């Protein structure tokens, strides 16, 4: 079995267990926090995730690409530079966040310890990102899989232990829930750092060469900056989309309560069910970036095409059965687990949105590996504009409503998939059927 397939299978298996643990974690949080407390907890999480994006500066992606492309003798110099880069990032972010938290009422009314937790996230994530990028780049996906499992497992263990033996008020319970999340990240950091020092210890006597500061900085920033912008743009569009959809539904003739209910059926039920298999796509994304980067550095176009064909068949292999299941037993799934029969109708209409998004993630990994990060960013921007425009134009029609909104969502997913795929085919100089073009 190839390194790519073995690494993918390891990550997929671990991610599946992680998804199951996440389901149990959400059940515990819903029970302990109640609807109001869970809503407050979920309102804080987007801020935490934004801080995670900024703290990581997408170093796992840029470093894994560098380590996969370069020989081992160049690794130590880049690691030293990456740690210095992380320290600068930490200092700048902590200064900015301290100013924001002290001068704005961002977390006013919440537990006073929450701002300190936000600040604690920065160094943990920044240094963990380096070790993640290193192990991804040298194709040790077992350690990445173990870290992913450890995060969910530790959080679940802490939640069960604390909430079982102790009881708190709602504010303290929310604070404790966030503490378990940050503590699980700290455990992951300790594990990966320990594994990193063991790995490096055995290579200290090996010969190493330092690249110039400019080369190392360009290697990091050329990938980190556009991918960080891409992540932030994703977070921004996902934050806007709920308001756009509900406003569009009101324009179609619904009142505010009806619009909120229909949006809840789509976002809270249909998307939750539909994106469950997406952990497979995320696993392929992690493995593909260093794999394709290594193939590009050795100019192995045939190997890249082989992986592209494998990924397309693997994605269709689980994506098509998944959407068939949604279409034919969606009523049973939504009624059994969510006690909502009508949301199954939306689940069925969204099948192109799910299937094409399963393809988008691995295709994005190919773009990053091929050095086309800016193309991935531009595709995301154009598809978002296209999708949001169609959501409003179709969704605001009286006869369509939510059906029009879903048509806009589906159209955006199809567009970004095609843009990614056509760009990859053009870069590899292949036909759309992944056959080499005959040059005249």
C-alpha positions in Angstrom: 0.0 0.0 0.0 1.3 3.5 -0.9 2.2 6.1 1.7 -0.6 8.3 0.4 -3.3 5.6 0.8 -2.0 4.3 4.1 -1.9 7.9 5.6 -5.3 8.6 4.2 -6.9 5.5 5.7 -5.3 6.2 9.1 -6.6 9.7 9.2 -10.1 8.7 7.9 -10.4 6.0 10.6 -9.3 8.4 13.4 -11.5 11.2 12.0 -14.5 8.9 12.1 -13.9 8.1 15.7 -13.4 11.8 16.3 -16.8 12.6 14.7 -18.5 10.1 17.0 -16.7 11.7 20.1 -17.8 15.1 18.9 -21.4 13.9 18.8 -21.2 12.8 22.4 -19.4 16.0 23.4 -22.3 18.0 21.9 -24.8 15.9 23.7 -23.1 16.5 27.0 -22.9 20.3 26.4 -26.5 20.4 25.4 -27.6 18.6 28.5 -25.3 20.6 30.9 -25.6 24.1 29.4 -29.2 24.1 28.3 -30.5 25.9 25.2 -29.5 29.4 26.4 -26.1 28.3 27.7 -25.4 26.3 24.5 -26.3 29.3 22.4 -23.9 31.5 24.4 -21.2 28.8 24.1 -21.7 28.6 20.3 -21.6 32.4 20.0 -18.1 32.5 21.6 -16.7 29.6 19.5 -16.4 31.7 16.2 -14.1 34.1 18.0 -12.0 31.2 19.3 -11.8 29.7 15.8 -10.8 33.1 14.3 -8.0 33.4 16.9 -6.9 29.8 16.0 -6.7 30.8 12.3 -4.7 33.9 13.0 -2.4 32.1 15.5 -1.6 29.2 13.2 -1.0 31.5 10.2 -1.6 28.3 8.3 1.9 27.1 9.2 0.9 23.4 9.0 0.2 23.8 5.3 3.2 26.0 4.4 5.6 24.0 6.4 4.3 20.6 5.3 4.7 21.8 1.7 8.3 23.0 2.4 9.4 19.8 4.2 7.9 17.6 1.5 9.6 19.5 -1.3 13.1 19.9 0.3 15.7 17.4 1.4 16.1 16.6 5.1 19.3 18.7 5.4 17.2 21.8 4.9 14.7 21.0 7.6 16.4 22.1 10.7 17.1 25.6 9.5 13.5 26.1 8.5 12.3 24.7 11.9 14.4 27.3 13.7 13.1 30.0 11.5 9.5 28.8 12.0 9.9 29.0 15.8 11.2 32.5 15.5 8.3 33.4 13.1 5.8 31.9 15.6 7.3 33.9 18.5 6.8 37.2 16.5 3.3 36.2 15.6 2.5 35.4 19.2 3.8 38.7 20.5 2.0 40.8 17.9 -1.3 38.9 18.3 -1.2 39.1 22.1 -0.6 42.9 22.0 -3.5 43.4 19.6 -5.8 41.1 21.5 -4.9 42.7 24.8 -5.8 46.1 23.4 -9.0 44.9 21.9 -10.2 43.0 25.0 -9.3 45.8 27.3 -10.8 48.6 25.3 -14.0 47.0 23.9 -17.0 45.3 25.5 -16.4 42.2 23.4 -16.9 39.7 26.3 -18.8 41.9 28.6 -21.4 40.0 30.6 -19.5 36.7 30.3 -17.3 34.9 32.8 -14.2 37.1 33.6 -11.8 34.2 32.8 -12.9 33.9 29.2 -10.6 36.7 27.9 -7.6 35.0 29.5 -8.5 31.7 27.8 -8.6 33.6 24.5 -5.1 34.9 25.1 -3.9 31.4 26.1 -5.0 30.0 22.8 -2.4 32.0 20.9 0.9 30.4 22.0 -0.6 26.9 22.2 -1.9 27.0 18.6 1.2 28.8 17.2 3.7 26.3 18.4 1.5 23.3 17.8 1.1 24.4 14.1 4.9 24.0 13.6 5.0 20.4 14.9 1.9 19.6 12.9 3.5 21.0 9.7 6.6 19.1 10.4 5.0 15.7 10.8 2.7 16.3 7.9 5.6 17.2 5.7 7.7 14.1 6.6 4.5 11.9 6.0 4.1 10.7 9.6 0.3 10.9 9.5 0.0 8.5 12.5 1.1 11.2 14.8 -1.4 13.7 13.3 -4.1 11.1 13.6 -3.2 10.4 17.3 -3.2 14.2 18.0 -6.7 14.6 16.4 -8.0 11.7 18.5 -6.3 12.9 21.6 -8.0 16.3 21.3 -11.5 14.9 21.2 -10.8 12.2 23.8 -9.3 14.5 26.4 -12.1 17.0 26.0 -14.7 14.3 26.4 -12.9 12.8 29.4 -12.6 16.2 31.1 -16.3 17.1 30.5 -17.5 13.8 31.9 -15.2 14.0 34.9 -16.0 17.6 35.8 -19.7 17.7 35.2 -20.3 14.4 36.8 -18.7 15.3 40.2 -19.3 19.0 40.3 -22.2 21.4 39.6 -21.9 25.1 38.6 -23.9 28.1 37.6 -24.5 28.7 33.9 -21.7 31.3 33.5 -19.2 29.0 35.2 -20.4 26.0 33.2 -19.8 27.8 29.9 -16.3 28.8 31.2 -15.6 25.2 32.2 -16.7 24.0 28.7 -14.3 26.4 27.1 -11.5 25.4 29.5 -11.9 21.7 28.5 -11.6 22.8 24.8 -8.4 24.8 25.5 -7.0 22.1 27.8 -7.4 19.4 25.1 -5.4 21.7 22.7 -2.7 22.0 25.4 -2.5 18.2 25.7 -2.2 17.9 21.9 0.6 20.6 22.1 2.4 18.6 24.8 2.1 15.3 22.8 3.3 16.8 19.5 6.1 18.7 21.1 7.3 15.5 22.9 7.1 13.5 19.6 8.9 16.4 17.8 11.9 16.4 20.2 12.2 12.6 20.0 12.2 12.8 16.2 14.7 15.7 16.1 17.0 14.1 18.7 17.8 11.2 16.4 18.7 13.6 13.5 20.9 16.1 15.3 24.1 14.6 14.0 23.0 14.7 10.4 24.4 17.4 8.2 22.2 20.4 7.7 22.2 23.5 5.5 20.5 26.8 6.2 18.8 28.7 3.5 18.8 32.4 3.4 16.3 34.3 5.6 14.6 35.7 2.5 14.1 32.2 1.0 12.7 30.8 4.2 10.4 33.8 4.7 9.2 33.6 1.1 8.5 29.8 1.5 6.3 30.5 4.5 4.5 33.6 3.5 3.9 32.6 -0.1 1.6 29.9 1.2 0.6 31.1 4.7 -0.7 34.5 3.7 -3.1 33.5 0.9 -4.3 30.4 2.8 -4.9 32.4 5.9 -6.8 35.0 3.9 -8.7 32.0 2.4 -9.6 30.7 5.9 -10.6 34.2 7.1 -12.7 34.7 4.0 -14.5 31.4 4.6 -15.2 32.4 8.2 -16.5 35.8 7.0 -18.8 34.3 4.4 -20.1 31.7 6.8 -20.9 34.5 9.3 -22.7 36.5 6.7 -24.6 33.7 5.0 -27.2 33.1 7.8 -28.2 36.7 7.8 -28.4 36.8 4.0 -30.6 33.7 3.8 -33.0 34.8 6.5 -33.3 38.3 5.0 -33.9 36.8 1.6 -36.6 34.5 2.9 -38.3 37.6 4.5 -38.2 39.2 1.1 -40.0 36.2 -0.4 -42.9 36.8 1.9 -42.1 34.8 5.1 -42.2 36.5 8.5 -39.2 36.6 10.8 -40.2 33.5 12.8 -40.9 31.4 9.7 -37.6 32.5 8.1 -35.7 31.5 11.2 -37.4 28.1 11.4 -36.7 27.3 7.8 -33.1 28.4 8.1 -32.8 26.2 11.3 -34.0 23.2 9.3 -31.3 23.7 6.7 -28.4 24.8 8.8 -29.1 22.8 12.0 -30.4 19.6 10.5 -29.8 19.2 6.7 -26.3 20.5 6.7 -25.4 18.7 9.9 -26.4 15.4 8.4 -25.2 16.1 4.9 -21.6 17.0 5.9 -21.1 14.1 8.2 -18.9 12.2 5.6 -16.8 15.4 5.1 -14.2 14.1 7.5 -13.0 11.8 4.7 -12.4 14.9 2.5 -10.6 16.7 5.3 -8.4 13.6 5.8 -7.4 13.6 2.1 -6.7 17.3 2.2 -4.1 16.8 5.0 -2.4 13.9 3.3 -2.5 15.4 -0.3 -0.7 18.7 0.4 2.7 17.2 1.2 2.2 14.3 -1.2 1.5 16.5 -4.2 4.2 19.0 -3.2 6.8 16.2 -3.2 5.6 15.0 -6.6 5.8 18.6 -7.9 9.4 19.0 -6.6 10.4 15.9 -8.5 8.4 16.8 -11.6 6.4 13.6 -11.3 3.4 14.6 -13.4 2.4 11.0 -13.9 2.3 10.5 -10.1 0.2 13.6 -9.6 -2.3 12.4 -12.3 -2.5 9.0 -10.6 -3.3 10.6 -7.2 -5.9 12.8 -8.9 -7.7 9.9 -10.4 -7.5 8.0 -7.1 -9.0 11.0 -5.2 -11.8 11.5 -7.7 -12.8 7.8 -7.6 -12.5 7.7 -3.8 -14.6 10.8 -3.4 -17.3 9.6 -5.8 -17.1 6.2 -4.1 -18.3 7.5 -0.8 -20.1 10.7 -2.0 -22.6 9.1 -4.4 -23.8 6.5 -1.9 -24.0 9.2 0.8 -26.3 11.4 -1.4 -28.4 8.3 -2.4 -28.9 7.6 1.3 -30.0 11.2 2.0 -32.4 11.0 -1.0 -34.0 7.7 -0.2 -34.0 7.5 3.6 -33.6 11.1 4.5 -37.1 11.1 6.0 -36.2 8.4 8.4 -32.9 10.0 9.4 -34.4 13.5 10.1 -37.4 12.2 11.9 -35.5 9.6 14.0 -32.6 11.8 15.1 -34.0 15.3 14.9 -37.8 14.8 15.1 -38.2 17.0 12.0 -39.8 15.4 8.9 -39.9 18.5 6.7 -36.2 19.1 6.9 -35.7 15.9 4.9 -37.0 17.8 1.8 -34.2 20.3 2.1 -31.7 17.5 2.7 -32.7 15.9 -0.6 -32.5 19.2 -2.5 -29.0 19.9 -1.2 -27.4 16.7 -2.6 -25.3 18.7 -5.2 -24.1 21.0 -2.5 -22.8 18.0 -0.5 -21.3 16.0 -3.3 -19.4 18.9 -4.9 -18.1 20.1 -1.6 -16.7 16.6 -1.0 -14.7 17.2 -4.2 -13.7 20.7 -3.4 -11.4 20.0 -0.4 -9.1 17.4 -2.1 -9.0 19.6 -5.2 -8.0 22.5 -3.1 -5.1 20.4 -1.7 -3.9 19.8 -5.3 -4.0 23.6 -6.0 -1.9 24.2 -2.9 0.6 21.4 -3.7 0.9 22.8 -7.3 1.6 26.3 -5.9 -1.7 27.7 -7.0 -3.0 29.0 -3.6 -4.0 32.4 -5.1 -6.1 30.6 -7.6 -7.9 28.7 -4.8 -8.5 32.0 -3.1 -9.9 33.7 -6.2 -12.1 30.7 -7.0 -13.6 31.0 -3.5 -14.2 34.7 -3.8 -15.9 34.4 -7.3 -18.0 31.4 -6.3 -19.1 33.1 -3.1 -20.2 36.2 -5.0 -22.0 34.0 -7.6 -23.7 31.9 -4.9 -24.8 34.9 -2.8 -26.2 36.6 -5.8 -28.2 33.6 -6.8 -29.4 33.0 -3.2 -30.9 36.5 -3.2 -32.2 36.5 -6.8 -33.9 33.1 -6.6 -34.7 33.0 -2.9 -36.5 36.3 -2.8 -39.0 35.0 -5.4 -42.4 34.3 -3.8 -42.8 30.9 -5.6 -39.3 29.6 -4.5 -38.3 30.9 -1.1 -35.9 28.4 0.5 -35.9 26.3 -2.6 -34.4 29.2 -4.4 -31.8 29.7 -1.7 -30.8 26.1 -2.0 -30.5 26.4 -5.8 -28.1 29.3 -5.2 -26.1 27.2 -2.7 -25.9 24.3 -5.1 -24.8 26.6 -8.0 -21.9 28.0 -5.9 -20.7 24.5 -5.0 -20.7 23.4 -8.6 -18.9 26.5 -9.8 -16.0 26.4 -7.3 -15.5 22.6 -8.0 -15.4 23.2 -11.8 -13.0 26.2 -11.3 -10.7 24.1 -9.2 -10.8 21.1 -11.6 -10.3 23.1 -14.8 -7.4 25.0 -13.3 -5.7 21.7 -12.2 -6.2 20.2 -15.7 -4.7 23.3 -17.3 -1.7 23.3 -15.0 -1.0 19.6 -15.6 -1.7 20.0 -19.4 -4.3 17.3 -19.4 -7.8 16.9 -20.9 -10.8 16.9 -18.6 -10.7 13.1 -18.7 -7.2 13.3 -17.2 -5.5 12.2 -20.4 -2.2 14.0 -21.4 -2.8 16.5 -24.2 -1.3 15.7 -27.6 1.0 18.6 -28.5 1.1 19.5 -32.1 
